[in-house]
Amino acid sequence: MATKAKGKKPTFFADPQVDKLMAIVMALAGEVSVLRERLDTVERLVETKGLFARQEVETYRASESVTEEREQWRSQYIARVLRVVREELDAVERGEVTPESYEAVVQAVSS
Amino acid sequence: MIYEQTQHDMLPQASHDERARQNFVQSLKVHLATNVSPGNKAVYEKRAKPRFEREHKRAPQDRHDVRRVMKDEPYYQTWSALLRTSQEMMWDSVAASVERQLPDLIHRAKGNGKTLGSLTLDPQLVIPSYHTAVDIHCQPGAYHTETTTDDVAAGAIYDRAVHVYAMGRMGPMNDDLGASLAAYVKHQYANFHPHKILDMGCSVGHSTVPYVDTYPEADVYAVEIGAPMLRYAHARAEALGKRLHFSQQNAEHTNFADASFDLIVSHILLHETSSAAIRNIVRECHRLLKPGGMMLHVEVPQYHGMEPYDAFILDWDTYNNNEPFWGTLHDMDLVELAANGGFAKEKIIQTLIPSAFRMARSRTGLFQGGDFGGGGEWFVFGAVK
């Protein structure tokens, strides 16, 4: 089955790469929503089966160690999402600021 | 009112994640129509229009002027990119689900041999160029493409996707267009009792079924160019216990005899044709109608008399959603069109009718791209022979 509709796809931003990025971001947002809905189903089933009430999720208070673990996880997660920003800074710090600086390496290893 | 789609026997089943994916698209569309799209008007009034006036020493005169100046506005760009993405995600979310269960759907569509109505396919039918040039409204493969024997995929995809596209506002059976028009005819022409009815460009028969319910004594026929649509339409009608006669024909030139029908209807067919085809279709309606018979075509309102901005925002699909004839149709002189087709000018009908599902949740009260049926009214063009 074809997945792309016949017909030139319009682009809206000055740089068409931004259009592509928008589509990728929205696909990911969609999958987050799919996960959230699945979790919601799990919570409701758990309640129906009498394992615990959904309200217990709301009133759950994490212990100090759990809080610590979660903070660590969130910190790593955010760093992973913002990898590209950190790497931009790394590059500046290393002086890798122009395409020529890389091409110089290509030249250097070839000669 | 929230209208969940009726899970009739032919409608594809969605897994939990498939359903959640479709739900996301529907929510995204509601958000865009309700919270993002209307902001384009402020962007136009505060930024784009003054910029146009500075550059051209005049006000924007038509939808083309507005489009040229709005295409550079970042807000409009973002909304457009999101709307186009939502459309692609919609087809993707439904098509993947249909593909998974296609063999079962094909099996179910074959039925048990007992039928109320009928299905006549014509493998020799030439699919018109206005349906092969681009895939209309971005449905991959459009109405006509078949990838396997006895394919029903296009129809199954369309049935589910229309519900997501219209954000549930076309009712549990997606039959708003037919239900609204049938109710209008019944009320407005109480002494009109059609015996034979034809629905042109019926797709999966969403809008055809209400005529069986409104006029149970009538024989109802429906034509459509796409075989996978028709196979599904027939199976769906049988599953619903509705007697309909489907055939694969181009509405421009059908094989019915002169003066065959009392009532000929179409629902969002005209904008998916061409300048040449629409003239043929109106002429064909005139040929097929009995004297005193009526043709009625449902669309969204014409641009004539609209503010340039309003026409522009309603015109989004022409350039961005593979609806190449949408704008041309909405600029057309329909009186001239009907008169050329043989109808008397004083017997031409152009009116707005209320949606049968006006109370549906998420109505915006607006006519704008990506918000199909948001206005809660439909435009009807027609004529009495």
HADDOCK unambig.tbl for C-alpha pairs under 7 A between the chains (distance, minus, plus):
assign (segid A and resid 1 and name CA) (segid B and resid 147 and name CA) 6.51 0.50 0.50
assign (segid A and resid 2 and name CA) (segid B and resid 140 and name CA) 5.73 0.50 0.50
assign (segid A and resid 2 and name CA) (segid B and resid 141 and name CA) 6.35 0.50 0.50
assign (segid A and resid 3 and name CA) (segid B and resid 92 and name CA) 6.87 0.50 0.50
assign (segid A and resid 3 and name CA) (segid B and resid 140 and name CA) 5.64 0.50 0.50
assign (segid A and resid 4 and name CA) (segid B and resid 140 and name CA) 5.32 0.50 0.50
assign (segid A and resid 5 and name CA) (segid B and resid 135 and name CA) 5.36 0.50 0.50
assign (segid A and resid 5 and name CA) (segid B and resid 138 and name CA) 4.89 0.50 0.50
assign (segid A and resid 5 and name CA) (segid B and resid 139 and name CA) 5.73 0.50 0.50
assign (segid A and resid 5 and name CA) (segid B and resid 140 and name CA) 3.92 0.50 0.50
assign (segid A and resid 5 and name CA) (segid B and resid 141 and name CA) 6.46 0.50 0.50
assign (segid A and resid 6 and name CA) (segid B and resid 134 and name CA) 4.84 0.50 0.50
assign (segid A and resid 6 and name CA) (segid B and resid 135 and name CA) 4.93 0.50 0.50
assign (segid A and resid 6 and name CA) (segid B and resid 140 and name CA) 6.69 0.50 0.50
assign (segid A and resid 7 and name CA) (segid B and resid 134 and name CA) 4.65 0.50 0.50
assign (segid A and resid 7 and name CA) (segid B and resid 135 and name CA) 6.48 0.50 0.50
assign (segid A and resid 7 and name CA) (segid B and resid 322 and name CA) 6.83 0.50 0.50
assign (segid A and resid 10 and name CA) (segid B and resid 320 and name CA) 6.06 0.50 0.50
assign (segid A and resid 12 and name CA) (segid B and resid 77 and name CA) 5.04 0.50 0.50
assign (segid A and resid 12 and name CA) (segid B and resid 80 and name CA) 6.85 0.50 0.50
assign (segid A and resid 12 and name CA) (segid B and resid 81 and name CA) 6.19 0.50 0.50
assign (segid A and resid 13 and name CA) (segid B and resid 77 and name CA) 6.01 0.50 0.50
assign (segid A and resid 19 and name CA) (segid B and resid 81 and name CA) 6.39 0.50 0.50
assign (segid A and resid 23 and name CA) (segid B and resid 85 and name CA) 5.76 0.50 0.50
assign (segid A and resid 30 and name CA) (segid B and resid 21 and name CA) 6.36 0.50 0.50
assign (segid A and resid 30 and name CA) (segid B and resid 24 and name CA) 6.00 0.50 0.50
assign (segid A and resid 33 and name CA) (segid B and resid 24 and name CA) 6.48 0.50 0.50
assign (segid A and resid 34 and name CA) (segid B and resid 17 and name CA) 5.86 0.50 0.50
assign (segid A and resid 34 and name CA) (segid B and resid 20 and name CA) 5.05 0.50 0.50
assign (segid A and resid 34 and name CA) (segid B and resid 21 and name CA) 5.83 0.50 0.50
assign (segid A and resid 37 and name CA) (segid B and resid 20 and name CA) 6.44 0.50 0.50
